Amino acid sequence: MTAPAEGPTKFFWKVASDALRLDGVQTGTMMGFPCLRADGAFFASCDHRTGELIVKLPQARVQELIGTGDGIPFAPAGREFREWVRVAVRDASKWAMLIAEAHAFAASRPDRTAPS
């Protein structure tokens, strides 16, 4: 998958370019959203409709981001995912940090090939 020239996901792909250089990181789709995978495990995505960042982080970190107002619960079809958070405000440095944090979290999990 290559970065689109325009559209809601353009910012995501620009910020994700550093992560794409890491060993084992590939592109794919998750629930129809473009995403990044680390050795098969999803760790970052982008809502193709809104352009919001979606990242997988430890549950406590997700709650911290929601508590500070930096994150929004990720609840597709009304079911909230405890280890996923949406980030609406586009800030390249924050997104890059969160993508790197999500990559480290995914790479550290023994069950990293099983999506959750």
Backbone torsions as a table, in degrees:
resi	resn	phi	psi	omega
1	MET	NA	134.3	178.2
2	THR	-111.2	159.4	179.9
3	ALA	-68.4	133.0	178.8
4	PRO	-71.2	153.7	-179.7
5	ALA	-71.0	-25.5	-179.5
6	GLU	-154.7	179.3	177.8
7	GLY	104.4	176.1	-174.4
8	PRO	-62.5	-24.3	-177.0
9	THR	-91.9	-2.6	-176.5
10	LYS	-57.1	-45.2	-179.1
11	PHE	-63.0	-42.4	178.1
12	PHE	-56.7	-50.5	-177.6
13	TRP	-64.5	-34.2	177.4
14	LYS	-64.4	-47.0	-179.1
15	VAL	-69.7	-33.8	-177.2
16	ALA	-76.8	-4.5	-175.0
17	SER	-58.3	-37.2	178.2
18	ASP	-65.7	-41.8	179.7
19	ALA	-63.5	-34.0	-179.2
20	LEU	-67.4	-14.8	178.3
21	ARG	-86.2	-9.4	-177.7
22	LEU	-78.0	145.7	177.3
23	ASP	-58.8	136.2	176.2
24	GLY	82.1	-3.8	-179.9
25	VAL	-90.4	128.9	178.6
26	GLN	-132.3	166.3	173.7
27	THR	-96.0	162.8	178.0
28	GLY	-175.1	-160.0	174.9
29	THR	-131.8	148.4	178.5
30	MET	-135.6	114.0	-177.8
31	MET	54.3	34.0	179.6
32	GLY	85.1	-3.5	179.2
33	PHE	-94.8	143.0	173.2
34	PRO	-65.6	143.2	-176.8
35	CYS	-148.6	171.1	172.8
36	LEU	-112.0	141.9	179.1
37	ARG	-128.1	142.7	174.7
38	ALA	-111.4	109.3	-178.3
39	ASP	48.8	41.3	176.3
40	GLY	96.6	-17.2	-177.8
41	ALA	-92.7	127.5	176.7
42	PHE	-64.2	138.5	175.2
43	PHE	-139.5	-20.0	177.7
44	ALA	-150.7	145.8	-178.4
45	SER	-149.9	177.2	179.2
46	CYS	-143.4	132.5	176.3
47	ASP	-71.4	114.4	-176.0
48	HIS	-67.3	-11.7	178.2
49	ARG	-91.1	-39.8	-174.4
50	THR	-108.0	-21.1	-176.0
51	GLY	83.3	6.2	-179.9
52	GLU	-69.7	143.0	174.0
53	LEU	-75.5	141.6	175.2
54	ILE	-131.0	122.2	-177.8
55	VAL	-131.4	151.2	177.1
56	LYS	-99.4	121.9	-177.5
57	LEU	-139.5	166.6	175.0
58	PRO	-56.8	146.9	-176.1
59	GLN	-54.1	-40.6	179.7
60	ALA	-63.2	-38.8	179.0
61	ARG	-68.0	-40.1	176.6
62	VAL	-59.0	-47.0	-179.8
63	GLN	-64.2	-35.6	177.0
64	GLU	-62.7	-46.8	-179.8
65	LEU	-64.1	-38.8	177.7
66	ILE	-67.4	-41.9	-179.4
67	GLY	-63.1	-33.7	179.8
68	THR	-85.8	-6.8	-178.0
69	GLY	86.5	1.5	178.4
70	ASP	-81.0	-17.7	-178.7
71	GLY	-129.2	162.8	-179.8
72	ILE	-129.9	137.8	178.2
73	PRO	-55.3	140.6	174.9
74	PHE	-94.6	110.8	-175.0
75	ALA	-138.0	70.5	177.3
76	PRO	-64.9	136.8	-179.7
77	ALA	57.0	26.0	175.3
78	GLY	85.4	-5.5	179.6
79	ARG	-98.3	115.3	-177.6
80	GLU	-77.9	130.7	177.2
81	PHE	-93.7	118.2	-173.8
82	ARG	-65.0	-30.3	-176.2
83	GLU	-105.0	17.1	178.5
84	TRP	-127.8	143.9	179.6
85	VAL	-140.9	146.4	175.6
86	ARG	-99.7	145.8	177.1
87	VAL	-129.0	113.9	-174.6
88	ALA	-87.1	-38.3	-175.9
89	VAL	-71.4	123.4	-178.4
90	ARG	-83.8	108.3	178.0
91	ASP	-137.8	109.3	-172.8
92	ALA	-56.5	-43.4	-177.5
93	SER	-69.4	-39.9	177.9
94	LYS	-66.8	-42.7	179.6
95	TRP	-63.9	-42.5	179.6
96	ALA	-61.9	-41.2	178.3
97	MET	-63.4	-45.1	-179.2
98	LEU	-67.6	-37.5	176.9
99	ILE	-64.4	-42.6	178.1
100	ALA	-64.5	-41.0	178.2
101	GLU	-63.7	-42.4	179.1
102	ALA	-66.2	-39.1	177.7
103	HIS	-62.4	-46.3	179.4
104	ALA	-61.3	-40.5	178.7
105	PHE	-64.0	-46.3	-179.6
106	ALA	-63.9	-41.0	-177.7
107	ALA	-70.2	-23.0	-177.1
108	SER	-87.2	-11.4	-174.8
109	ARG	-84.9	132.9	178.5
110	PRO	-67.6	-26.0	-178.8
111	ASP	-98.4	30.9	-168.6
112	ARG	-64.8	-11.9	176.6
113	THR	-87.9	-8.5	179.7
114	ALA	-98.6	114.3	178.6
115	PRO	-68.4	149.5	174.8
116	SER	-144.9	NA	NA
